[in-house]
Amino acid sequence: MMGRREWIHGWLLLSPALILLFAFTHYPAVVTFWASFFSTPRGKRSAKFVGLENYQTLLTDDKFWQVLYNNLLYAGITIPVSVALALIMALFVNSKLHGRGFVRMTYFAPTVLPLIAVANIWLFFYTPGFGFIDQVRGLWGAGEANWLGNPDTVLGALMVVAVWKEAGFFMIFYLAALQTIPPSLREAAAIEGSSRWTFFRRVTFPLLMPTTLFVSVNAVINSFRLVDHIFVMTEGGPDNASSLLLYYIYEAGFKFWDTAHAATATIALLVLLSVLAIGQFFLVDRKVHYR
Amino acid sequence: MSVDTMEIAVDTSRYDRILNTIGAWALGLLWFLPLIYAVWTAFHPGAYATRFEPFAPLTLQNFVNAWNAAPFAHYFVNTVMLVTMVTLSQFVLCTLAAYAFARFEFPGKTLLFTLVLLQLLVMPEMLIVENYQTMRVLGLIDTIAAIALPYVASGFGIFLLRQTFMTVPKELEEAARIEGAGTLGILWKVYVPLAKPTYLAYGLVSVSYHWNNFLWPLIVTNSVETRPVTVGLSVFSSVDQGIDWSIITAATLMTSGPLLIAFLLFQRQFVQSFMRAGIK
């Protein structure tokens, strides 16, 4: 099969996927960008070109900055913690261990639950007074605490939920990678008399770098993509202390029906994500040794 | 190595292993605690929701009450239909596209592949506002198809299958061609069977993703006839129940139960298929 025939076959094979991809990814992305330069159509008034006004509104909105700060803090803490925990879990489960299957199951179980269900469970936990956490604290006489009602603790409370949910998922990737490291390397290291820590630092960890890159890019995207728990636990409150960017976009688009503002915030989110993803790729890629 | 250092090495490794076991179990129990707590609350009468007495009476009444309080049977049917629809259409579309990218030469290939990979970053979740407008124009608001459509052409799926197809030896394809198989015949008889672990791994990821998906279904559905369990659960626990934690927890476990049980039964296969699919 040569030339034209091959071209046509290639295009035909691609076309169903590409049509849908264009319709629901590229077209809406371009339209969103376009819409960010127009006012929101309301009733009989159609959208009119306003230039950069929407961006001005966005950048002078205190709530936007607060939400952006929240999201960066949320990402900055949950990503390293869940990736590190995932690696520790994978190392635990990959070693000789009594009840390995059970332990692996406990790490993995939260990842299978819908985030919305996880949020329900944790909402119950955080209930002031009779929730599980306050009960444990009650054992040493600490009083009631309203974790989700306090602007200082609410974001932290959501981070705990995210880490609990995500770590086990990333563990699977590390586990799959660990099992491809040949046992002969460990035996050689043991004969050399190197400690487990040295072996980890000098052999295991460098070999896992491609996995770390893959997992952390995923973690970055997830930290901006998953906002389901906010709907159940806080609705962004109190005082927007627990709102994240995508939730802010949802509110603008479907609560206040200000689609122009939502489009502008979407563009801000996409730009931020691209910068983070590209930056991360270049930063980590230099340290990755592909086999 | 002298006998002395050997003994020390054996000693430290035993010591290491004990520490390792303690650490692994401590973390495991900590991780499992929230689930145990939820199970406790769901299987005991409301009076014991936050009181831990080892011989508190067990009950299934919370599940019965939750089941009767909202149309969960309908929600389950919707979710199963949604997950089946998404996963099967993803398999078909991604297989075709991945085959084109893996084994065909045509103008625009690199550009198109870049456009596909772009979806790994620009995910459907971020385009909810515009996609909602599109669904309205198409008249698809409040249909299961509307929940599924933005996810069907999956960049992740295409990438994953392309990587797998590229490892298939070309000789196999040529042998099939000599036997008279056409393009689709080769794809179906040579490539698809060899990519089984990838399909399994991707299928599991996709099923759990769409079983658990919430934001887009919340936006695009507004009736019992289309709502998946996640949206049903949120409507149920926010509006109908007040704060009867026993019933809410029972409903929560009920909606996640089928998936949880399936994954726990198949977790070994799950990890192995990830390894064979080369996702690492």
Interface residues (C-beta under 8 A of the other chain):
Chain A: M1 E6 W7 H9 G10 W11 L13 L14 P16 A17 L18 I19 L20 L21 A23 F24 T25 H26 Y27 P28 A29 V31 T32 A35 I88 M89 F92 V93 S95 K96 L97 H98 G99 G101 F102 V103 R104 M105 T106 Y107 F108 A109 P110 T111 V112 L113 P114 L115 I116 A117 N120 I121 W122 F124 F125 T127 F130 G131 F132 Q135 W164 G168 I172 F173 L175 A176 A177 Q179 T180 A190 G193 S195 R196 P210 T211 F214 I221 F224 R225 V227 D228 F231 V232 L246 I249 Y250 G253 F254 T259 A262 A263 T266 L269 L270 L273 S274 A277
Chain B: M1 T5 A9 T12 D16 R17 N20 T21 G23 A24 W25 L27 G28 L29 W31 F32 P34 L35 Y37 A38 T41 T50 V92 L93 C94 L96 A97 Y99 A100 F101 F104 E105 F106 P107 K109 L112 L115 V116 L118 Q119 L120 L121 V122 M123 P124 E125 M126 L127 I128 V129 E130 N131 Y132 Q133 T134 L149 P150 V152 A153 G155 I158 T183 S208 W211 N212 F214 L215 L218 I219 V229 T230 L233 S234 S237 S238 W245 I248 T249 T252 L253 T255 S256 L259 L260 F263 L264 Q267 R268 F270 V271 F274 M275 I279 K280
